[in-house]
Amino acid sequence: MKFFHLVFALCLLRSVSTSHLKYHAIFNFGDSLSDTGNFLVSGALAFPVIGKLPYGETFFRHATGRCSDGRLVIDFMAEAFRLPYLPPYLALKEGQNFKHGVNFAVAGATALRSVIFYKQKIGSRLWTNDSLSVQIDWFKKLKSSICSTRKDCETYFKKSLFFVGEIGGNDYNYRAFVGESINQLRASVPLVVKAITNATRLLIEEGAVELVVPGNFPIGCSAVYLTLFQSLNEMDYDRNGCLKAPNAFARYHNTMLKAELHKLRQKYPHANIIYADYYGAAMRFYHAPGHYGQLIATLNSTSLIKSLFFTHAEA
């Protein structure tokens, strides 16, 4: 699975590196795709196995709280810019040097505030209440420890890279798990997209100028959606065996997200807001799995796709 993350990082690096900047720090927000330990530190009550092998076994040789057997996309990005791996915010200790960045992502996190799910009687499904807005608040609290004056912050953040996600996938997953249809999920897209773009706006107003905002994955290729929305009609599947309707839904989310990011670029022309096409990158694996080695060639097996979905993509 570490190869999956490496290929994603290489695809993403092409977009990010076009700025030709030497980043001095990375600040990351999101869910299990990029959580380097916050969920585990918080207790990991919903998924305690994350603290045991085989998690971490192929690189760190022990469980680190990453939902992977090795490194994540954010780890490869840090390596690419010759920066240390990002420490999880909840594990920071007094006096610890975190000038090279911090990871605020939490496995299972949602873009929307957790209170929304509790009001809709599906809060019991949540892995964590540390939504994107909570993560942004953590950053604001930590900011005074990073830079003391407005000028210092301006100089520091000009050389920092901010990742806002991937986030939002769990907002849809939790609803799908309780039986909502694809059409019902569509109703929540504007709210989810607004939460993501609002977080991006807040970071820009706090001083961020280089931001990466990833889109959603082709969820119609994941085992959980292939199970939840399985069909006897062959026309509901594409040539790769992925469900057309969930993938169309993911594209709908991404289209709306890109439209809102375009508005942000117009409002904040000084900021470089990069949309990361996770959908397109992932579809390469499903269209031509043989091009990415033996491991990727076996991704269509139910067990591996399920593992990928729950421990690498949207959780």
C-alpha positions as CSV (number, residue, x, y, z in Angstrom):
1,M,0.0,0.0,0.0
2,K,2.9,2.3,0.5
3,F,3.4,2.2,-3.3
4,F,-0.1,3.6,-3.7
5,H,0.8,6.6,-1.6
6,L,4.1,7.1,-3.4
7,V,2.4,7.3,-6.8
8,F,-0.1,9.8,-5.5
9,A,2.6,11.9,-4.0
10,L,4.5,12.0,-7.3
11,C,1.3,13.0,-9.2
12,L,0.6,15.7,-6.6
13,L,4.2,16.9,-6.5
14,R,4.1,17.8,-10.2
15,S,1.4,20.4,-9.5
16,V,2.9,21.7,-6.2
17,S,6.4,22.0,-7.5
18,T,5.4,24.3,-10.4
19,S,5.7,27.2,-7.9
20,H,9.5,26.5,-7.7
21,L,9.4,27.3,-4.0
22,K,11.6,25.9,-1.3
23,Y,9.1,25.2,1.4
24,H,10.3,25.5,5.0
25,A,7.2,24.0,6.6
26,I,4.1,22.0,5.8
27,F,0.8,22.3,7.7
28,N,-1.7,19.5,7.0
29,F,-5.5,19.1,7.7
30,G,-7.6,16.2,6.8
31,D,-8.6,12.6,7.7
32,S,-6.9,9.2,7.7
33,L,-5.3,9.7,4.3
34,S,-2.8,12.0,6.0
35,D,-3.2,11.5,9.8
36,T,0.3,10.8,11.2
37,G,-0.9,10.0,14.7
38,N,-3.6,12.3,16.1
39,F,-6.4,9.7,16.0
40,L,-4.2,7.2,17.9
41,V,-3.2,9.8,20.5
42,S,-6.8,10.7,21.0
43,G,-7.6,7.2,22.0
44,A,-8.6,5.5,18.7
45,L,-11.6,4.0,20.4
46,A,-13.4,3.4,17.1
47,F,-10.5,1.6,15.5
48,P,-7.9,0.5,18.2
49,V,-6.1,-1.9,15.8
50,I,-4.5,1.2,14.3
51,G,-2.0,1.1,17.2
52,K,-0.7,-2.4,16.3
53,L,1.1,-4.2,13.5
54,P,0.7,-4.6,10.6
55,Y,0.2,-0.8,10.7
56,G,3.6,0.7,10.1
57,E,5.4,-2.6,9.5
58,T,7.0,-1.9,6.1
59,F,8.8,1.4,7.0
60,F,8.6,2.6,10.6
61,R,8.6,-1.0,11.9
62,H,6.0,-0.2,14.5
63,A,2.5,1.4,14.5
64,T,2.7,5.2,14.4
65,G,-1.0,6.0,14.1
66,R,-0.8,6.2,10.3
67,C,-3.6,4.2,8.6
68,S,-1.0,2.5,6.4
69,D,1.6,-0.2,6.6
70,G,4.1,2.5,5.6
71,R,4.3,6.1,4.7
72,L,1.4,8.4,3.6
73,V,1.2,10.9,0.7
74,I,2.1,13.7,3.2
75,D,5.2,11.8,4.3
76,F,6.4,11.6,0.7
77,M,5.7,15.3,0.2
78,A,7.8,16.1,3.3
79,E,10.6,14.0,1.9
80,A,10.4,15.7,-1.5
81,F,10.9,19.1,0.2
82,R,13.6,17.6,2.5
83,L,11.5,18.3,5.6
84,P,11.0,16.1,8.7
85,Y,7.8,14.0,8.9
86,L,5.0,16.1,10.3
87,P,4.4,15.5,14.1
88,P,0.7,15.1,15.1
89,Y,-0.6,18.1,16.8
90,L,-2.0,16.1,19.8
91,A,1.4,14.6,20.5
92,L,3.3,17.9,20.6
93,K,5.3,18.4,23.8
94,E,6.3,21.7,25.6
95,G,9.5,23.0,24.0
96,Q,9.3,20.7,21.0
97,N,10.5,22.3,17.7
98,F,7.8,22.2,15.1
99,K,9.0,25.0,12.9
100,H,9.0,22.7,9.9
101,G,5.2,22.1,10.3
102,V,2.5,20.2,12.1
103,N,-0.1,17.7,11.1
104,F,-3.7,18.4,12.3
105,A,-5.4,15.6,10.4
106,V,-7.5,13.0,12.3
107,A,-8.6,9.7,10.9
108,G,-12.4,9.6,10.5
109,A,-12.7,13.4,10.5
110,T,-15.4,15.2,8.6
111,A,-15.5,18.5,6.8
112,L,-18.8,19.4,8.6
113,R,-19.0,19.9,12.3
114,S,-19.8,16.8,14.2
115,V,-22.9,18.4,15.8
116,I,-24.6,18.2,12.4
117,F,-24.4,14.4,12.4
118,Y,-25.6,14.2,15.9
119,K,-28.6,16.3,15.1
120,Q,-29.4,14.0,12.2
121,K,-29.2,10.9,14.5
122,I,-26.1,9.5,12.8
123,G,-23.5,10.8,15.3
124,S,-22.9,7.4,16.7
125,R,-21.2,6.4,13.4
126,L,-18.5,9.0,13.8
127,W,-15.0,7.9,14.6
128,T,-14.0,11.3,16.0
129,N,-15.5,14.7,16.7
130,D,-12.3,16.5,15.6
131,S,-13.8,17.9,12.3
132,L,-12.0,20.3,10.0
133,S,-13.2,23.3,11.9
134,V,-11.7,21.8,15.1
135,Q,-8.4,21.3,13.2
136,I,-8.4,24.9,12.1
137,D,-9.0,26.0,15.7
138,W,-5.9,24.0,16.7
139,F,-3.9,25.8,14.1
140,K,-5.0,29.2,15.3
141,K,-4.1,28.3,18.9
142,L,-0.6,27.1,17.8
143,K,0.0,30.1,15.5
144,S,1.3,32.4,18.3
145,S,4.0,29.8,19.1
146,I,5.0,29.7,15.4
147,C,5.4,33.5,14.8
148,S,5.1,36.4,17.2
149,T,4.4,39.4,14.9
150,R,2.3,40.0,11.8
151,K,5.5,40.6,9.8
152,D,7.1,37.4,11.1
153,C,4.0,35.4,10.3
154,E,3.8,36.9,6.8
155,T,7.4,35.9,6.1
156,Y,7.1,32.5,7.6
157,F,3.9,31.5,5.9
158,K,5.0,32.6,2.5
159,K,7.4,29.7,2.7
160,S,4.9,27.2,4.1
161,L,2.7,24.8,2.2
162,F,-0.8,24.1,3.5
163,F,-2.8,20.9,2.7
164,V,-6.6,21.3,3.2
165,G,-7.5,17.6,2.9
166,E,-8.3,15.2,1.4
167,I,-11.4,15.9,3.6
168,G,-15.1,15.4,3.0
169,G,-15.2,11.8,2.0
170,N,-16.3,10.7,5.5
171,D,-19.2,13.2,5.4
172,Y,-20.6,11.0,2.6
173,N,-19.4,7.7,4.0
174,Y,-21.2,8.0,7.3
175,R,-24.4,8.8,5.5
176,A,-24.0,5.9,3.0
177,F,-23.4,3.5,6.0
178,V,-26.9,4.3,7.3
179,G,-28.5,3.6,4.0
180,E,-28.7,7.0,2.2
181,S,-28.9,6.7,-1.6
182,I,-26.5,8.5,-4.0
183,N,-29.3,11.0,-4.7
184,Q,-29.7,11.7,-1.0
185,L,-25.9,12.2,-0.6
186,R,-25.9,14.8,-3.3
187,A,-28.0,17.1,-1.1
188,S,-25.1,17.4,1.4
189,V,-22.5,18.3,-1.2
190,P,-23.0,22.1,-1.1
191,L,-22.5,22.1,2.7
192,V,-19.4,19.9,2.6
193,V,-17.8,22.0,-0.2
194,K,-18.7,25.1,1.7
195,A,-17.0,23.8,4.8
196,I,-13.8,22.9,2.9
197,T,-13.6,26.2,1.1
198,N,-14.4,28.1,4.3
199,A,-11.5,26.4,6.0
200,T,-9.3,27.4,3.0
201,R,-10.5,31.0,3.3
202,L,-9.7,31.1,7.0
203,L,-6.2,29.8,6.5
204,I,-5.6,32.4,3.8
205,E,-6.8,35.1,6.2
206,E,-4.4,33.7,8.8
207,G,-1.6,34.1,6.4
208,A,-1.4,31.0,4.2
209,V,-0.5,31.8,0.6
210,E,0.4,28.3,-0.8
211,L,-2.5,25.9,-0.4
212,V,-3.3,22.4,-1.9
213,V,-7.0,21.4,-1.8
214,P,-7.6,17.7,-3.0
215,G,-10.8,16.4,-4.5
216,N,-12.6,13.2,-3.7
217,F,-11.7,9.7,-4.9
218,P,-13.6,7.5,-7.4
219,I,-15.6,6.0,-4.6
220,G,-17.5,3.8,-7.1
221,C,-14.3,1.7,-7.3
222,S,-14.1,1.1,-3.5
223,A,-15.2,-2.2,-2.0
224,V,-17.6,-0.5,0.5
225,Y,-19.6,1.3,-2.2
226,L,-19.4,-1.7,-4.5
227,T,-21.1,-3.6,-1.7
228,L,-23.6,-1.0,-0.5
229,F,-24.8,-0.1,-4.1
230,Q,-24.2,-3.4,-5.8
231,S,-26.4,-4.0,-8.8
232,L,-27.5,-6.9,-11.0
233,N,-27.5,-4.6,-14.0
234,E,-24.2,-4.7,-15.9
235,M,-24.8,-1.3,-17.3
236,D,-24.4,0.2,-13.8
237,Y,-20.6,-0.7,-14.0
238,D,-17.9,0.7,-16.1
239,R,-15.3,-1.4,-18.0
240,N,-13.1,-1.5,-14.8
241,G,-15.9,-2.9,-12.7
242,C,-16.5,0.4,-10.9
243,L,-20.0,1.7,-10.2
244,K,-20.9,4.6,-12.4
245,A,-23.3,6.4,-10.1
246,P,-21.0,6.7,-7.1
247,N,-18.2,7.8,-9.4
248,A,-20.4,10.4,-11.0
249,F,-21.3,11.6,-7.5
250,A,-17.5,12.0,-6.7
251,R,-17.1,14.0,-9.9
252,Y,-20.0,16.2,-8.9
253,H,-18.4,16.9,-5.6
254,N,-15.1,17.7,-7.3
255,T,-16.8,20.0,-9.9
256,M,-18.5,22.0,-7.2
257,L,-15.3,22.2,-5.2
258,K,-13.3,23.4,-8.1
259,A,-15.9,26.1,-8.8
260,E,-15.8,27.4,-5.3
261,L,-12.0,27.3,-5.3
262,H,-12.1,29.5,-8.5
263,K,-14.2,32.0,-6.5
264,L,-11.6,32.0,-3.8
265,R,-8.8,32.7,-6.3
266,Q,-10.7,35.7,-7.5
267,K,-11.2,37.0,-4.0
268,Y,-7.6,36.3,-2.9
269,P,-5.4,36.7,-6.0
270,H,-2.3,36.8,-3.9
271,A,-2.9,33.2,-2.8
272,N,-1.8,30.1,-4.9
273,I,-4.7,27.7,-4.5
274,I,-3.9,24.3,-6.1
275,Y,-6.6,21.8,-6.7
276,A,-5.2,18.2,-6.4
277,D,-7.0,15.8,-8.7
278,Y,-7.1,12.6,-6.5
279,Y,-9.9,11.2,-8.6
280,G,-7.8,11.3,-11.8
281,A,-4.7,10.0,-10.1
282,A,-6.6,7.0,-8.5
283,M,-8.4,6.2,-11.8
284,R,-5.0,5.5,-13.4
285,F,-4.7,2.4,-11.1
286,Y,-8.1,1.1,-12.1
287,H,-7.7,1.8,-15.9
288,A,-4.3,0.3,-16.1
289,P,-3.3,-1.6,-12.9
290,G,-0.6,-3.5,-14.7
291,H,1.4,-0.3,-15.2
292,Y,2.0,0.1,-11.5
293,G,3.4,-3.2,-10.5
294,Q,2.1,-6.5,-9.0
295,L,0.7,-4.8,-5.9
296,I,-1.5,-2.4,-7.8
297,A,-2.4,-5.1,-10.3
298,T,-4.2,-6.9,-7.5
299,L,-6.2,-3.9,-6.2
300,N,-9.4,-5.3,-7.7
301,S,-9.6,-8.0,-5.2
302,T,-12.2,-7.3,-2.6
303,S,-10.0,-7.6,0.4
304,L,-7.3,-5.2,-0.9
305,I,-9.8,-2.6,-2.1
306,K,-11.6,-2.8,1.3
307,S,-8.2,-2.4,3.0
308,L,-7.4,0.6,0.7
309,F,-10.7,2.2,1.4
310,F,-10.8,2.0,5.1
311,T,-7.1,2.5,5.9
312,H,-5.8,4.7,3.1
313,A,-8.5,6.8,1.4
314,E,-11.6,8.2,3.0
315,A,-11.6,7.1,6.6
